[in-house]
Every structure is written in structure tokens, then in C-alpha cells.
């Protein structure tokens, strides 16, 4: 290679890329390359300008300020820089600044000294972690005459109601509660309720609306404080539980099936627990509410209790009492048809009855009788066919049901024939 080639190549590289000076001669950048650099600088400036958050006028309170800003397209986070003691330099490198990272709008900044000037700036951060330049610093000064912001806003859920409470504020003469059915409560966006104490029962809430959002302020003769932090609250209806035994009277040692009905009107998750004061209770399919209870050998009364608790801690209880006995219990009529009491001469009518027996499994016997007319007693069911007399008058139709131990029940009806 020619001994002048290497210096020539090096000079060409420096000419294109750096614009350095050799031996008093300036080797400037080519115009096309400089134009590309200028375009890149303009894009960076546009990026920073578009990424700078624009804040609204801050709301100032007693030792606090609420800062709001418009969302920045492409931003995944925001940082807040605060300076005190009259320092409005707005430099992120300043040793006097306090940095609040990953803040969201609105941001409630507390713990400020009243009467002291503070300045704040905002930056946004994109998904690549690039932070914008700070916004123009704004000045805020706390006002000691206003009440402090209420804190510790909490709630207890109820059926179509929410019980709210918060910490009392010294010097406050009343409070103002703001609420919405969606997040974003502020003075301009919220239903206001004036409250004389630091508690409030919000009633008459809709069953179709589960969640509600609240903020509260304190009021005195000089004005209203800033709103406290937003609280997300909800209503909660209790779950239900019902116990459905196959029957309630058993012999000692006998087993029966018990079905427990479990629901929740809010479709919350729930869990249940059942117990009996005696005997052996076995669960069928886990969490299904299906049980088998084996009565103890001793006669007596035994109580089965079930508690159903939802995922928010609200519960419901149901109980049923079983009788374990060797004594016989008489059957009882549950139906007797027809209900008519007036018939025509020689009319034919079918009567039917039904009875239940506490000692389930026993065979019941039905016997029909009539004071006038003729009756045909079925042997295969609990019905009978009656033919009214051919002359006018009254008649009594009776049915007696008897269990194998001789215990019985009788049902009668007086009818008119005309």
C-alpha cells in the first residue's frame, strides 16, 4: 500500500464523522450528514416535549396538596419532584429535591409545612425506561386555617347498605362525604352528603350495584379541606343455608340422608360446616351439602347445625332437631279430596286421601265408611267410590288410617245431597 494511503483513509473517516481540525485546517461535516444529525436532534426534542406531563392547578389544603395531570400517550409511569424553601430550580439533579416515583393522578401529597413555598415538577417514563424532561415547576403553599384531611376512612359491608367511618379532625364542624358508583371521586365528580359526625350509614343502595367509591373532607367556618384518599367499598348480602332431612324421627342406630342447601345471592365463594349433638355425621361428596346421619343408640332429641360463610366473612346458620325414639307415632292425614260438600241425587264421586307416618317405612291401612249411600273401598290404594243416595239429606263420609301398631287418625266430612 502507498505510504500516503493510510493517512488519506484516516482523514476521510474524520472528515465524514467528526469534523476535527488538523494543523489549523477545519475538516467540517458533510452537509447531508449534518442534516441527518439535525433531524435526529429534532425528534429527540419532540419526544421530550410530547412526554412532558401537563398538570392542572393544584388544590391546596392544610399541610397538603392534591396534584393532577393529564395522561401522556405511551407513558407507563410518572415521577414527582418536590423542592422546598423557595428553591424553584426544577433540576432533577438538585440535592434539595424529594423524588416520589411511580405516582398516579390524582396524587395527594401530605406532610407539608404550612406557609412555606414548595415547587413541584412531573416527568413521565416510557416502556423503555426513558424519562422525559421535567414539567415547568409550579408553586404551592399550605393553608393552616383549613381543616386537616380526614384519614382512616373504612367501611363495614351490609345488605344494600354500607357503614362508613373515619378519623375525627380537630376543629372540624362537619364533614362532606362524596361518593360514586365508579372510581374517580372528586369535588366535581361525586354525590355530596353533609355529615355532622365522623360516621355515616349509606342506605338504600341498589342490589344490582355491588361496589361504591368514597372520599371525605372536613369543613370549618373558613372552608373545606382537601379530600382524603378514595375508598373502594361494597355491599354484601348474607349467604343462605337450609337443612332438608329425609325425616326427623328415627329409631336408635338408624341412618338417614340429609341434604344441605347452600347458596349466596352475590355469587361469592362460600364454605360450610355441619355438626350434630350426637350420633355420627358423614359427609357424602365433599362440599356438595350431602350428608348421612346415623342416630345414636340412646333415645332423645339431637340438633344438627350448619353454618355457611361467604368469602367476606358473613355467615348464616340453620338448625334441625331429630327425635330418636322407640315409641310409635301415629300417622296424620295430609290431604282429603274432593273439597265439594254438595252433590246431586245418586251422583257418583271418587274420594281419595293421603297420610304421612313419622315412623317412615310402615305400611298404612285406609278404611272408608259412609252414613248414607253406598261406598266401594279400594284395596289397592287410599281411594273409595261413593254413590250418593236417591233421596235428599245429609251424609257423613269418614276415612281412618292405621299403622301396624294400631295408631290411627280419622278424617270426616259432612255432605249434602239434593
KEKE-3310 file (N, C-alpha, C; in steps of 0.2 Angstrom, whole numbers, plus 5000, padded with zeros to 4 digits):
npx = (5004:5002:5012:5005:4992:4986:4985:4977:4965:4962:4960:4949:4939:4938:4934:4921:4914:4918:4922:4935:4950:4964:4981:4978:4968:4951:4941:4926:4909:4901:4887:4875:4876:4876:4863:4856:4859:4854:4840:4838:4841:4830:4819:4822:4820:4806:4801:4803:4796:4783:4782:4781:4773:4757:4751:4736:4729:4735:4726:4725:4728:4727:4743:4745:4743:4734:4738:4736:4736:4737:4735:4749:4752:4759:4766:4771:4773:4775:4785:4787:4794:4799:4803:4808:4808:4809:4816:4816:4822:4820:4828:4832:4843:4846:4851:4842:4830:4815:4810:4796:4792:4784:4770:4753:4739:4725:4737:4740:4748:4755:4760:4767:4774:4764:4762:4775:4784:4783:4789:4785:4788:4784:4788:4787:4788:4793:4790:4803:4810:4814:4815:4806:4810:4808:4792:4787:4790:4778:4771:4766:4758:4754:4739:4735:4724:4713:4704:4712:4715:4704:4707:4710:4698:4685:4675:4660:4652:4635:4618:4612:4617:4630:4641:4651:4666:4678:4693:4691:4693:4702:4695:4686:4669:4660:4658:4660:4654:4659:4653:4653:4647:4658:4676:4686:4682:4679:4678:4671:4666:4655:4643:4637:4637:4632:4638:4637:4644:4659:4654:4644:4629:4626:4612:4599:4605:4607:4603:4608:4620:4636:4648:4655:4662:4671:4676:4681:4679:4684:4676:4676:4673:4680:4681:4683:4692:4705:4701:4701:4710:4704:4691:4687:4672:4660:4644:4636:4627:4620:4625:4615:4608:4600:4593:4588:4581:4578:4569:4563:4561:4568:4573:4583:4600:4597:4600:4599:4597:4603:4601:4609:4605:4614:4618:4623:4618:4625:4634:4646:4661:4659:4660:4655:4650:4645:4637:4632:4623:4624:4627:4633:4639:4641:4650:4645:4648:4662:4660:4647:4636:4629:4624:4625:4617:4619:4609:4611:4613:4605:4589:4582:4583:4591:4602:4605:4617:4621:4633:4635:4647:4652:4665:4668:4667:4654:4640:4628:4616:4608:4597:4591:4580:4582:4572:4575:4569:4560:4547:4530:4523:4508:4500:4496:4484:4486:4480:4463:4451:4437:4435:4422:4405:4392:4381:4372:4357:4360:4373:4389:4405:4422:4432:4448:4462:4477:4490:4503:4517:4526:4535:4544:4542:4533:4518:4503:4485:4470:4453:4436:4420:4403:4388:4376:4370:4380:4397:4412:4426:4443:4455:4468:4473:4472:4459:4441:4425:4410:4393:4380:4365:4347:4338:4335:4346:4358:4374:4388:4405:4419:4436:4448:4465:4477:4492:4504:4505:4493:4490:4481:4472:4458:4448:4434:4420:4405:4392:4380:4365:4355)
npy = (4994:5011:5023:5035:5031:5026:5038:5045:5038:5039:5052:5054:5047:5054:5066:5063:5060:5067:5080:5086:5096:5098:5103:5116:5117:5116:5102:5101:5093:5084:5091:5083:5073:5081:5086:5075:5073:5084:5082:5071:5076:5085:5076:5070:5081:5083:5072:5073:5085:5080:5070:5077:5079:5088:5097:5101:5116:5115:5109:5116:5112:5110:5109:5100:5095:5092:5085:5085:5078:5077:5062:5055:5050:5034:5033:5024:5026:5039:5052:5062:5077:5087:5102:5113:5127:5139:5135:5134:5128:5117:5106:5089:5085:5091:5093:5096:5091:5081:5065:5057:5042:5033:5038:5041:5049:5057:5064:5064:5074:5075:5081:5093:5109:5122:5138:5138:5140:5128:5119:5110:5097:5087:5071:5060:5042:5030:5014:5009:5014:5027:5043:5058:5076:5087:5094:5112:5120:5121:5132:5130:5133:5128:5130:5134:5138:5130:5115:5099:5085:5072:5055:5037:5032:5020:5005:4995:4981:4979:4973:4979:4991:5002:5005:5018:5025:5037:5045:5057:5075:5088:5103:5103:5107:5100:5087:5082:5070:5062:5052:5039:5027:5022:5022:5037:5048:5065:5083:5089:5078:5068:5063:5073:5072:5080:5078:5077:5071:5059:5047:5037:5030:5023:5020:5011:5007:5000:4983:4978:4985:4983:4988:5003:5020:5031:5047:5059:5075:5088:5101:5118:5134:5142:5136:5121:5106:5097:5082:5066:5051:5039:5027:5011:5002:4990:4982:4968:4954:4941:4924:4909:4895:4879:4865:4849:4836:4818:4813:4817:4809:4795:4778:4771:4770:4770:4776:4790:4801:4817:4833:4848:4864:4876:4893:4908:4925:4935:4928:4925:4916:4902:4893:4879:4872:4858:4850:4838:4835:4823:4805:4800:4809:4809:4816:4816:4818:4829:4846:4846:4847:4835:4823:4810:4804:4794:4789:4790:4776:4779:4785:4801:4820:4827:4839:4846:4857:4869:4880:4892:4902:4916:4923:4935:4934:4935:4926:4913:4903:4887:4876:4860:4848:4832:4817:4804:4788:4774:4774:4772:4782:4790:4790:4804:4813:4821:4825:4826:4823:4825:4843:4847:4849:4848:4838:4830:4819:4802:4804:4799:4798:4800:4798:4802:4800:4805:4801:4804:4796:4797:4787:4782:4770:4761:4751:4758:4757:4760:4764:4766:4774:4777:4786:4786:4781:4772:4764:4760:4753:4754:4742:4743:4756:4772:4777:4778:4774:4783:4782:4793:4794:4791:4800:4816:4824:4823:4817:4808:4806:4796:4792:4782:4780:4768:4762:4749:4746:4750:4763:4777:4789:4799:4806:4816:4821:4831:4830:4837:4831:4834)
npz = (5000:4996:5005:5008:5009:5021:5030:5021:5021:5035:5036:5028:5036:5047:5042:5038:5049:5061:5061:5065:5068:5059:5060:5060:5050:5047:5046:5041:5044:5031:5022:5020:5030:5042:5041:5044:5057:5063:5061:5069:5081:5082:5083:5095:5103:5101:5106:5119:5122:5120:5129:5141:5156:5158:5171:5180:5189:5206:5220:5236:5253:5271:5275:5264:5247:5232:5217:5200:5184:5166:5156:5148:5132:5128:5140:5154:5167:5181:5188:5203:5207:5221:5228:5241:5253:5245:5233:5217:5206:5198:5194:5192:5197:5208:5225:5234:5231:5233:5228:5221:5216:5203:5204:5204:5195:5203:5214:5231:5241:5256:5273:5272:5276:5282:5275:5269:5254:5241:5227:5213:5200:5186:5178:5165:5161:5149:5141:5138:5148:5147:5153:5153:5151:5165:5169:5169:5184:5197:5209:5226:5242:5258:5268:5283:5290:5285:5288:5293:5282:5282:5288:5288:5282:5282:5281:5284:5277:5272:5269:5255:5260:5267:5280:5285:5292:5299:5304:5317:5314:5321:5326:5315:5310:5303:5291:5274:5263:5248:5235:5222:5209:5203:5201:5204:5211:5215:5220:5210:5203:5210:5222:5234:5252:5267:5283:5300:5310:5312:5306:5295:5289:5274:5266:5256:5245:5228:5223:5211:5210:5216:5220:5228:5229:5239:5246:5258:5266:5278:5286:5291:5298:5289:5277:5266:5268:5258:5249:5256:5254:5241:5244:5241:5242:5246:5245:5254:5254:5265:5264:5261:5270:5271:5279:5275:5280:5277:5285:5302:5313:5321:5323:5336:5331:5318:5301:5290:5276:5273:5266:5263:5258:5250:5246:5238:5237:5231:5223:5229:5234:5245:5261:5271:5286:5296:5310:5323:5338:5343:5339:5322:5310:5293:5279:5262:5245:5245:5249:5244:5251:5254:5266:5278:5292:5306:5319:5337:5349:5360:5365:5362:5360:5346:5339:5324:5316:5304:5297:5285:5277:5268:5257:5262:5275:5280:5288:5289:5298:5301:5309:5314:5322:5328:5332:5342:5345:5352:5353:5346:5333:5329:5312:5301:5293:5277:5266:5259:5247:5236:5239:5238:5245:5242:5233:5219:5218:5218:5213:5207:5215:5217:5231:5239:5249:5259:5269:5281:5289:5304:5308:5297:5283:5288:5284:5279:5283:5275:5279:5273:5277:5277:5281:5273:5257:5246:5247:5239:5244:5240:5238:5234:5234:5242:5240:5237:5230:5230:5230:5229:5239:5234:5239:5246:5258:5272:5273:5281:5277:5281:5284:5290:5295:5298:5307:5308:5321:5327:5329:5325:5313:5310:5297:5293:5283:5281:5270:5258:5250:5236)
capx = (5000:5006:5013:5001:4986:4983:4983:4971:4959:4960:4957:4942:4934:4937:4930:4914:4911:4919:4924:4940:4954:4971:4986:4975:4963:4944:4938:4919:4905:4897:4880:4870:4877:4874:4856:4853:4860:4849:4833:4838:4840:4823:4815:4823:4816:4799:4799:4803:4790:4777:4782:4781:4766:4754:4747:4731:4731:4734:4722:4729:4724:4731:4749:4744:4741:4732:4741:4733:4739:4734:4739:4754:4752:4765:4769:4770:4774:4776:4789:4785:4800:4797:4808:4805:4812:4810:4820:4812:4827:4817:4833:4832:4850:4847:4851:4836:4823:4812:4808:4791:4792:4778:4764:4747:4735:4727:4742:4739:4755:4754:4766:4770:4774:4760:4766:4781:4783:4785:4788:4785:4788:4782:4791:4784:4793:4790:4791:4810:4813:4817:4812:4805:4812:4803:4787:4788:4789:4773:4772:4761:4759:4749:4735:4734:4717:4708:4704:4716:4712:4702:4711:4707:4691:4684:4668:4658:4648:4629:4614:4610:4620:4637:4643:4657:4668:4684:4696:4689:4698:4701:4692:4681:4662:4656:4661:4657:4656:4657:4653:4651:4647:4664:4681:4687:4678:4682:4673:4667:4663:4653:4637:4640:4632:4635:4638:4639:4649:4663:4652:4638:4627:4624:4607:4595:4609:4604:4606:4612:4627:4640:4654:4654:4668:4670:4681:4678:4683:4682:4673:4675:4670:4684:4681:4683:4699:4706:4698:4705:4711:4697:4690:4683:4668:4655:4638:4636:4621:4622:4623:4609:4609:4594:4594:4582:4582:4573:4564:4566:4560:4572:4574:4590:4605:4595:4603:4595:4601:4602:4603:4610:4605:4619:4618:4625:4615:4630:4638:4653:4663:4657:4661:4651:4652:4639:4639:4626:4625:4625:4627:4638:4638:4646:4649:4645:4653:4665:4657:4641:4630:4626:4626:4622:4617:4617:4606:4614:4609:4601:4584:4582:4582:4598:4602:4610:4618:4626:4635:4638:4651:4655:4672:4669:4666:4647:4638:4621:4615:4602:4596:4585:4580:4580:4570:4577:4564:4557:4540:4527:4520:4503:4500:4492:4481:4489:4475:4457:4448:4436:4433:4415:4401:4385:4380:4365:4354:4363:4379:4395:4410:4428:4436:4455:4465:4484:4493:4511:4519:4533:4539:4544:4543:4527:4513:4497:4479:4464:4446:4431:4414:4398:4382:4371:4373:4385:4404:4416:4433:4448:4460:4475:4476:4469:4453:4435:4420:4404:4387:4375:4358:4342:4334:4339:4348:4365:4378:4395:4410:4424:4442:4453:4471:4480:4498:4504:4505:4486:4489:4477:4470:4452:4446:4427:4417:4398:4390:4373:4363:4349)
capy = (5000:5018:5026:5040:5029:5026:5044:5048:5035:5041:5059:5053:5045:5060:5071:5061:5058:5071:5087:5089:5101:5096:5108:5123:5117:5113:5097:5101:5088:5085:5094:5078:5070:5086:5087:5069:5074:5089:5078:5066:5081:5087:5070:5069:5087:5082:5066:5076:5089:5076:5066:5081:5079:5094:5097:5107:5120:5110:5110:5116:5112:5111:5104:5095:5097:5087:5086:5081:5079:5073:5056:5055:5044:5030:5033:5019:5029:5046:5054:5069:5080:5092:5107:5117:5133:5144:5133:5133:5127:5112:5101:5083:5083:5095:5089:5098:5089:5074:5061:5052:5038:5029:5041:5041:5055:5062:5062:5068:5075:5077:5082:5099:5114:5127:5145:5138:5139:5122:5119:5103:5096:5080:5068:5053:5037:5026:5007:5008:5017:5034:5048:5065:5082:5089:5100:5118:5120:5125:5134:5128:5135:5125:5135:5132:5139:5125:5108:5094:5080:5066:5049:5031:5030:5012:5003:4988:4979:4976:4971:4986:4997:5002:5009:5021:5029:5040:5048:5064:5080:5093:5109:5102:5107:5095:5083:5081:5063:5061:5045:5037:5020:5020:5026:5044:5053:5072:5088:5090:5071:5064:5065:5075:5071:5083:5074:5081:5067:5055:5041:5038:5024:5024:5015:5012:5005:4996:4977:4977:4989:4980:4992:5010:5023:5036:5051:5063:5081:5091:5108:5123:5141:5145:5132:5114:5103:5093:5076:5061:5045:5036:5021:5006:4998:4985:4979:4961:4950:4935:4918:4905:4888:4876:4858:4845:4829:4814:4813:4819:4804:4789:4773:4771:4767:4771:4781:4794:4805:4824:4837:4854:4868:4881:4897:4915:4929:4939:4923:4925:4910:4901:4887:4877:4867:4855:4846:4836:4835:4816:4801:4800:4813:4808:4820:4812:4821:4835:4852:4846:4848:4829:4820:4804:4804:4788:4791:4786:4771:4782:4790:4808:4825:4829:4845:4847:4864:4870:4887:4894:4908:4918:4924:4941:4933:4935:4919:4911:4897:4884:4870:4855:4844:4825:4814:4797:4785:4768:4774:4773:4789:4789:4793:4810:4815:4827:4828:4823:4826:4832:4848:4849:4846:4847:4833:4828:4813:4796:4806:4795:4803:4796:4801:4800:4803:4803:4802:4803:4792:4799:4781:4780:4763:4757:4750:4761:4754:4765:4761:4771:4772:4782:4786:4786:4780:4766:4766:4754:4754:4751:4738:4744:4762:4775:4780:4775:4777:4783:4784:4797:4791:4794:4804:4822:4824:4824:4811:4809:4801:4796:4788:4780:4777:4765:4759:4742:4746:4751:4770:4779:4795:4799:4812:4815:4827:4831:4832:4837:4828:4837)
capz = (5000:4996:5012:5009:5009:5027:5032:5017:5024:5041:5035:5026:5041:5052:5038:5037:5056:5067:5059:5069:5065:5058:5058:5058:5045:5049:5041:5043:5042:5025:5023:5021:5037:5047:5041:5047:5064:5065:5061:5075:5087:5082:5085:5102:5106:5100:5110:5126:5123:5120:5135:5147:5159:5159:5177:5181:5195:5211:5225:5242:5259:5277:5275:5259:5241:5228:5211:5195:5177:5160:5154:5142:5127:5129:5147:5159:5174:5182:5194:5205:5210:5225:5231:5247:5255:5239:5228:5211:5201:5194:5192:5195:5200:5214:5231:5239:5229:5235:5222:5223:5210:5201:5206:5199:5196:5207:5219:5237:5244:5263:5277:5270:5281:5280:5274:5265:5247:5238:5220:5210:5193:5184:5172:5163:5159:5144:5142:5138:5154:5146:5157:5150:5154:5169:5168:5172:5191:5200:5216:5231:5249:5263:5271:5290:5293:5283:5292:5290:5278:5286:5286:5290:5280:5282:5280:5285:5272:5274:5264:5252:5264:5269:5286:5284:5297:5298:5310:5318:5313:5326:5323:5310:5312:5300:5286:5267:5260:5241:5233:5215:5208:5199:5204:5201:5215:5217:5222:5204:5201:5216:5225:5241:5258:5273:5289:5306:5314:5308:5304:5291:5286:5267:5265:5250:5239:5223:5223:5205:5210:5221:5223:5228:5230:5243:5248:5263:5268:5284:5285:5296:5296:5284:5271:5266:5267:5253:5250:5258:5249:5239:5247:5237:5247:5243:5249:5255:5257:5268:5261:5264:5272:5273:5281:5272:5282:5274:5290:5308:5319:5319:5328:5338:5327:5311:5297:5285:5271:5275:5261:5265:5253:5251:5241:5240:5232:5227:5219:5232:5236:5252:5264:5276:5291:5299:5316:5326:5345:5344:5333:5318:5304:5287:5273:5255:5241:5248:5248:5240:5255:5255:5272:5281:5299:5310:5325:5342:5352:5366:5363:5364:5355:5344:5335:5318:5315:5298:5296:5278:5277:5262:5257:5266:5282:5283:5288:5290:5302:5301:5313:5313:5328:5327:5338:5342:5350:5351:5354:5340:5332:5324:5306:5301:5286:5274:5261:5258:5242:5234:5244:5237:5250:5239:5227:5217:5219:5215:5209:5209:5217:5220:5237:5240:5255:5259:5276:5282:5296:5306:5308:5289:5281:5290:5280:5282:5280:5274:5279:5272:5279:5275:5284:5269:5251:5246:5246:5237:5247:5236:5242:5231:5235:5248:5237:5238:5226:5234:5226:5234:5240:5229:5242:5248:5265:5273:5274:5283:5274:5285:5282:5295:5293:5304:5306:5310:5329:5329:5330:5319:5313:5306:5294:5291:5280:5281:5263:5257:5244:5235)
cpx = (5004:5006:5009:4994:4982:4981:4977:4965:4957:4957:4950:4937:4933:4933:4923:4911:4912:4920:4929:4945:4961:4975:4983:4969:4957:4942:4930:4915:4902:4890:4875:4870:4874:4866:4853:4854:4855:4842:4833:4837:4833:4818:4816:4819:4809:4797:4799:4797:4784:4776:4781:4774:4763:4749:4742:4733:4730:4729:4725:4725:4729:4737:4748:4742:4739:4734:4738:4736:4736:4738:4743:4754:4759:4768:4767:4770:4775:4780:4787:4792:4797:4803:4804:4810:4814:4814:4816:4816:4824:4822:4832:4838:4851:4847:4845:4830:4822:4809:4802:4790:4785:4771:4759:4743:4728:4732:4741:4745:4754:4761:4770:4769:4769:4764:4772:4780:4786:4784:4789:4785:4787:4786:4787:4790:4790:4792:4798:4814:4816:4812:4812:4809:4806:4798:4790:4786:4783:4774:4766:4763:4753:4746:4733:4727:4712:4709:4709:4712:4710:4705:4707:4700:4690:4677:4667:4652:4641:4625:4611:4612:4627:4638:4650:4659:4675:4687:4693:4695:4697:4700:4687:4674:4658:4661:4657:4659:4654:4658:4651:4650:4653:4670:4682:4683:4682:4676:4668:4663:4661:4647:4639:4634:4635:4633:4640:4644:4654:4661:4646:4636:4623:4619:4604:4599:4606:4607:4610:4619:4630:4645:4653:4661:4667:4677:4677:4682:4680:4681:4674:4673:4674:4684:4682:4690:4699:4702:4703:4706:4704:4697:4685:4679:4663:4649:4639:4630:4623:4621:4617:4611:4602:4596:4587:4584:4577:4568:4567:4565:4563:4572:4582:4595:4603:4599:4598:4600:4598:4605:4604:4610:4610:4619:4621:4622:4619:4635:4646:4655:4661:4660:4657:4653:4646:4641:4632:4628:4625:4625:4633:4636:4643:4645:4649:4650:4655:4662:4650:4635:4626:4629:4622:4622:4615:4615:4610:4610:4604:4595:4585:4582:4590:4597:4607:4611:4623:4627:4638:4641:4654:4662:4674:4668:4659:4644:4630:4621:4608:4602:4590:4586:4578:4577:4572:4573:4562:4550:4537:4523:4514:4503:4496:4490:4484:4484:4469:4453:4442:4434:4425:4411:4394:4385:4373:4363:4358:4370:4385:4401:4416:4432:4443:4458:4473:4486:4500:4512:4526:4538:4540:4545:4537:4522:4506:4491:4474:4458:4441:4425:4409:4391:4376:4374:4377:4392:4408:4423:4438:4453:4467:4477:4471:4463:4447:4430:4413:4398:4382:4368:4353:4338:4338:4340:4355:4368:4385:4399:4416:4430:4446:4459:4475:4487:4498:4504:4498:4485:4486:4475:4464:4450:4439:4425:4409:4396:4382:4371:4356:4348)
cpy = (5006:5021:5032:5038:5029:5033:5047:5045:5038:5048:5059:5052:5051:5066:5070:5062:5063:5078:5090:5093:5098:5102:5114:5123:5113:5109:5097:5095:5089:5087:5089:5075:5075:5087:5081:5070:5079:5086:5074:5071:5083:5082:5069:5075:5086:5077:5069:5080:5085:5072:5070:5081:5086:5094:5103:5111:5115:5113:5110:5116:5113:5106:5099:5099:5091:5089:5082:5083:5075:5067:5057:5049:5040:5030:5027:5020:5036:5047:5061:5071:5086:5096:5111:5123:5138:5142:5131:5131:5121:5107:5095:5081:5087:5091:5090:5095:5082:5071:5056:5048:5034:5031:5041:5047:5053:5060:5066:5068:5078:5078:5088:5104:5120:5134:5144:5136:5132:5122:5111:5102:5088:5078:5062:5048:5032:5019:5005:5011:5024:5039:5055:5070:5084:5095:5106:5118:5124:5126:5132:5130:5132:5131:5132:5133:5134:5119:5104:5089:5074:5060:5043:5030:5023:5011:4996:4987:4977:4975:4978:4992:4996:5007:5011:5025:5032:5043:5055:5069:5086:5100:5109:5103:5102:5091:5083:5074:5064:5054:5045:5030:5018:5025:5033:5049:5059:5077:5089:5084:5067:5067:5067:5074:5075:5079:5078:5077:5063:5048:5042:5031:5025:5018:5016:5010:5000:4989:4975:4981:4986:4985:5000:5013:5030:5040:5056:5069:5083:5098:5112:5129:5144:5142:5124:5111:5099:5086:5071:5056:5042:5029:5017:5002:4994:4983:4971:4958:4944:4929:4914:4898:4885:4868:4854:4838:4825:4813:4815:4814:4798:4784:4773:4767:4768:4776:4784:4799:4813:4828:4844:4859:4874:4886:4904:4920:4934:4935:4924:4917:4909:4894:4885:4872:4864:4850:4844:4834:4827:4812:4802:4803:4812:4812:4815:4815:4828:4841:4852:4847:4841:4825:4814:4804:4798:4790:4787:4780:4773:4786:4797:4813:4827:4834:4845:4854:4864:4878:4888:4901:4910:4921:4931:4940:4933:4928:4919:4904:4894:4878:4866:4850:4837:4822:4806:4793:4779:4768:4775:4779:4788:4793:4799:4811:4821:4830:4823:4827:4822:4836:4849:4846:4846:4843:4832:4821:4807:4798:4801:4799:4798:4801:4798:4804:4801:4805:4800:4799:4794:4793:4778:4773:4759:4757:4753:4758:4759:4762:4767:4769:4778:4781:4785:4785:4773:4768:4760:4756:4750:4747:4739:4751:4765:4779:4775:4778:4777:4785:4787:4793:4794:4798:4810:4821:4825:4817:4812:4803:4801:4791:4788:4777:4774:4762:4752:4741:4748:4759:4773:4787:4795:4806:4811:4822:4826:4834:4833:4835:4831:4836)
cpz = (5000:5003:5013:5010:5016:5030:5028:5020:5030:5041:5033:5031:5046:5048:5038:5044:5061:5066:5064:5065:5064:5056:5056:5053:5048:5044:5043:5041:5035:5027:5024:5028:5042:5047:5044:5055:5067:5065:5067:5081:5088:5085:5093:5106:5106:5105:5117:5127:5123:5126:5142:5150:5160:5165:5177:5188:5201:5216:5232:5248:5265:5277:5270:5253:5236:5221:5206:5188:5172:5158:5148:5138:5127:5135:5151:5166:5175:5188:5196:5209:5214:5228:5236:5248:5249:5233:5222:5205:5196:5191:5195:5198:5206:5220:5236:5237:5232:5229:5225:5216:5209:5204:5201:5200:5198:5212:5225:5241:5251:5267:5275:5276:5279:5280:5271:5258:5244:5230:5218:5203:5192:5178:5171:5161:5154:5145:5141:5144:5153:5149:5153:5154:5159:5167:5171:5179:5193:5207:5220:5238:5253:5267:5278:5293:5291:5288:5289:5286:5283:5284:5289:5289:5279:5282:5282:5280:5275:5268:5261:5256:5265:5275:5285:5291:5296:5304:5311:5317:5318:5323:5318:5313:5309:5294:5279:5264:5253:5239:5225:5215:5204:5202:5200:5205:5217:5219:5216:5201:5207:5219:5232:5246:5264:5279:5295:5311:5309:5306:5300:5288:5280:5266:5258:5244:5234:5224:5217:5205:5217:5224:5222:5230:5234:5244:5253:5264:5274:5282:5291:5294:5290:5277:5272:5265:5260:5254:5252:5253:5247:5242:5242:5242:5243:5248:5249:5258:5259:5264:5264:5265:5274:5274:5279:5274:5278:5279:5297:5314:5317:5325:5330:5333:5320:5307:5292:5281:5273:5269:5263:5259:5254:5245:5243:5235:5228:5223:5222:5233:5243:5254:5269:5281:5295:5305:5319:5333:5347:5338:5329:5311:5299:5281:5266:5251:5244:5245:5244:5244:5256:5261:5274:5288:5302:5317:5331:5345:5357:5363:5366:5358:5353:5339:5330:5316:5309:5298:5289:5279:5270:5262:5260:5273:5285:5282:5290:5293:5301:5306:5312:5319:5326:5333:5337:5347:5347:5351:5347:5339:5327:5318:5306:5294:5284:5268:5261:5253:5240:5240:5243:5243:5248:5233:5225:5218:5215:5211:5212:5210:5219:5225:5237:5246:5255:5266:5276:5289:5298:5306:5301:5288:5283:5285:5283:5279:5281:5274:5278:5275:5277:5279:5280:5262:5251:5244:5244:5239:5243:5241:5240:5232:5241:5245:5238:5233:5230:5229:5231:5234:5235:5232:5245:5256:5266:5274:5277:5280:5279:5282:5288:5293:5299:5302:5309:5318:5331:5330:5324:5319:5308:5303:5291:5288:5280:5274:5263:5250:5242:5227)
residu = (UNK:UNK:UNK:UNK:UNK:UNK:UNK:UNK:UNK:UNK:UNK:UNK:UNK:UNK:UNK:UNK:UNK:UNK:UNK:UNK:UNK:UNK:UNK:UNK:UNK:UNK:UNK:UNK:UNK:UNK:UNK:UNK:UNK:UNK:UNK:UNK:UNK:UNK:UNK:UNK:UNK:UNK:UNK:UNK:UNK:UNK:UNK:UNK:UNK:UNK:UNK:UNK:UNK:UNK:UNK:UNK:UNK:UNK:UNK:UNK:UNK:UNK:UNK:UNK:UNK:UNK:UNK:UNK:UNK:UNK:UNK:UNK:UNK:UNK:UNK:UNK:UNK:UNK:UNK:UNK:UNK:UNK:UNK:UNK:UNK:UNK:UNK:UNK:UNK:UNK:UNK:UNK:UNK:UNK:UNK:UNK:UNK:UNK:UNK:UNK:UNK:UNK:UNK:UNK:UNK:UNK:UNK:UNK:UNK:UNK:UNK:UNK:UNK:UNK:UNK:UNK:UNK:UNK:UNK:UNK:UNK:UNK:UNK:UNK:UNK:UNK:UNK:UNK:UNK:UNK:UNK:UNK:UNK:UNK:UNK:UNK:UNK:UNK:UNK:UNK:UNK:UNK:UNK:UNK:UNK:UNK:UNK:UNK:UNK:UNK:UNK:UNK:UNK:UNK:UNK:UNK:UNK:UNK:UNK:UNK:UNK:UNK:UNK:UNK:UNK:UNK:UNK:UNK:UNK:UNK:UNK:UNK:UNK:UNK:UNK:UNK:UNK:UNK:UNK:UNK:UNK:UNK:UNK:UNK:UNK:UNK:UNK:UNK:UNK:UNK:UNK:UNK:UNK:UNK:UNK:UNK:UNK:UNK:UNK:UNK:UNK:UNK:UNK:UNK:UNK:UNK:UNK:UNK:UNK:UNK:UNK:UNK:UNK:UNK:UNK:UNK:UNK:UNK:UNK:UNK:UNK:UNK:UNK:UNK:UNK:UNK:UNK:UNK:UNK:UNK:UNK:UNK:UNK:UNK:UNK:UNK:UNK:UNK:UNK:UNK:UNK:UNK:UNK:UNK:UNK:UNK:UNK:UNK:UNK:UNK:UNK:UNK:UNK:UNK:UNK:UNK:UNK:UNK:UNK:UNK:UNK:UNK:UNK:UNK:UNK:UNK:UNK:UNK:UNK:UNK:UNK:UNK:UNK:UNK:UNK:UNK:UNK:UNK:UNK:UNK:UNK:UNK:UNK:UNK:UNK:UNK:UNK:UNK:UNK:UNK:UNK:UNK:UNK:UNK:UNK:UNK:UNK:UNK:UNK:UNK:UNK:UNK:UNK:UNK:UNK:UNK:UNK:UNK:UNK:UNK:UNK:UNK:UNK:UNK:UNK:UNK:UNK:UNK:UNK:UNK:UNK:UNK:UNK:UNK:UNK:UNK:UNK:UNK:UNK:UNK:UNK:UNK:UNK:UNK:UNK:UNK:UNK:UNK:UNK:UNK:UNK:UNK:UNK:UNK:UNK:UNK:UNK:UNK:UNK:UNK:UNK:UNK:UNK:UNK:UNK:UNK:UNK:UNK:UNK:UNK:UNK:UNK:UNK:UNK:UNK:UNK:UNK:UNK:UNK:UNK:UNK:UNK:UNK:UNK:UNK:UNK:UNK:UNK:UNK:UNK:UNK:UNK:UNK:UNK:UNK:UNK:UNK:UNK:UNK:UNK:UNK:UNK:UNK:UNK:UNK:UNK:UNK:UNK:UNK:UNK:UNK:UNK:UNK:UNK:UNK:UNK:UNK:UNK:UNK:UNK:UNK:UNK:UNK:UNK:UNK:UNK:UNK:UNK)
# end
